[in-house]
Amino acid sequence: MKLVDWVAWYTLAPKGSVTLDGVSLTVNEVRDEADGTHFSVNIIPHTAEQTTLQDITPGRQLNVEIDVLARYLQRMLAARQH
């Protein structure tokens, strides 16, 4: 998956968490590339069957929620800039 928002750089980390369309998942890999931040997650068969994640298609927009710890880190970094 790819995020183009600058927030992704501050909020995604391997072994951290991300919520996609209401489903909390563990982040496996994060890569910063010229076109945005790319990341991968593992979705086990049970999760795929019991959620709408199986309906995701390339290019579809998703609701993305970031890790709470990352939110605090982002706020701390912003406060340091003021």
Backbone torsions as a table, in degrees:
resi	resn	phi	psi	omega
1	MET	NA	158.4	-177.5
2	LYS	-131.4	135.7	171.9
3	LEU	-116.7	133.8	179.0
4	VAL	-102.2	-10.1	-179.3
5	ASP	-71.1	139.0	-179.5
6	TRP	-61.2	-23.3	-179.0
7	VAL	-61.8	-30.4	-178.8
8	ALA	-56.1	-36.4	-177.9
9	TRP	-62.1	-34.9	-178.2
10	TYR	-87.8	-17.8	-167.7
11	THR	-113.8	-13.9	-178.8
12	LEU	-106.4	133.6	177.4
13	ALA	-148.3	145.3	176.7
14	PRO	-55.3	138.8	-178.5
15	LYS	73.0	1.3	172.6
16	GLY	-82.0	-171.3	179.9
17	SER	-124.3	154.9	176.0
18	VAL	-144.9	143.8	177.5
19	THR	-110.1	123.6	-180.0
20	LEU	-114.7	118.3	-177.8
21	ASP	48.9	41.1	175.8
22	GLY	86.4	2.1	-178.9
23	VAL	-109.6	118.5	-179.5
24	SER	-79.7	128.6	-176.7
25	LEU	-134.1	157.5	176.0
26	THR	-91.0	132.8	178.7
27	VAL	-79.2	129.2	178.2
28	ASN	-91.4	-52.1	-173.4
29	GLU	-138.2	145.6	175.7
30	VAL	-131.8	130.3	178.2
31	ARG	-131.7	127.0	174.7
32	ASP	-92.9	121.0	-179.7
33	GLU	-126.8	171.8	-175.7
34	ALA	-58.8	-32.5	-176.3
35	ASP	-94.9	5.4	177.7
36	GLY	141.1	-174.1	178.3
37	THR	-95.6	124.5	178.9
38	HIS	-104.5	141.9	177.5
39	PHE	-146.6	159.4	178.6
40	SER	-128.1	152.4	176.0
41	VAL	-135.8	158.0	172.1
42	ASN	-99.8	135.1	176.5
43	ILE	-120.4	112.8	-178.8
44	ILE	-74.5	156.4	-176.8
45	PRO	-52.8	-42.0	-179.7
46	HIS	-60.3	-44.2	179.0
47	THR	-63.6	-42.7	179.1
48	ALA	-61.6	-39.7	-177.8
49	GLU	-72.6	-33.1	-172.7
50	GLN	-96.9	2.3	-179.1
51	THR	-130.4	179.4	176.5
52	THR	-89.4	5.6	-177.6
53	LEU	-61.4	-27.3	-179.8
54	GLN	-66.7	-16.9	-178.9
55	ASP	-91.4	0.6	-178.7
56	ILE	-69.5	133.1	177.1
57	THR	-121.4	154.2	178.8
58	PRO	-55.3	134.1	178.4
59	GLY	89.1	-11.1	179.3
60	ARG	-72.8	139.4	177.0
61	GLN	-78.8	143.8	178.9
62	LEU	-124.1	154.5	168.9
63	ASN	-79.6	124.1	-177.9
64	VAL	-119.2	126.3	175.6
65	GLU	-118.5	139.0	-174.2
66	ILE	-96.4	164.5	178.5
67	ASP	-60.6	136.9	-179.6
68	VAL	-58.8	-42.2	178.9
69	LEU	-60.3	-38.9	178.2
70	ALA	-64.6	-35.3	177.6
71	ARG	-62.6	-43.0	178.3
72	TYR	-64.1	-42.2	178.8
73	LEU	-61.5	-43.6	179.3
74	GLN	-60.6	-43.6	179.2
75	ARG	-64.9	-40.0	179.3
76	MET	-64.2	-42.8	179.3
77	LEU	-65.0	-39.1	178.3
78	ALA	-64.9	-39.7	-179.9
79	ALA	-65.1	-34.8	-179.7
80	ARG	-67.6	-25.8	-178.0
81	GLN	-80.1	-14.5	-177.9
82	HIS	-89.1	NA	NA
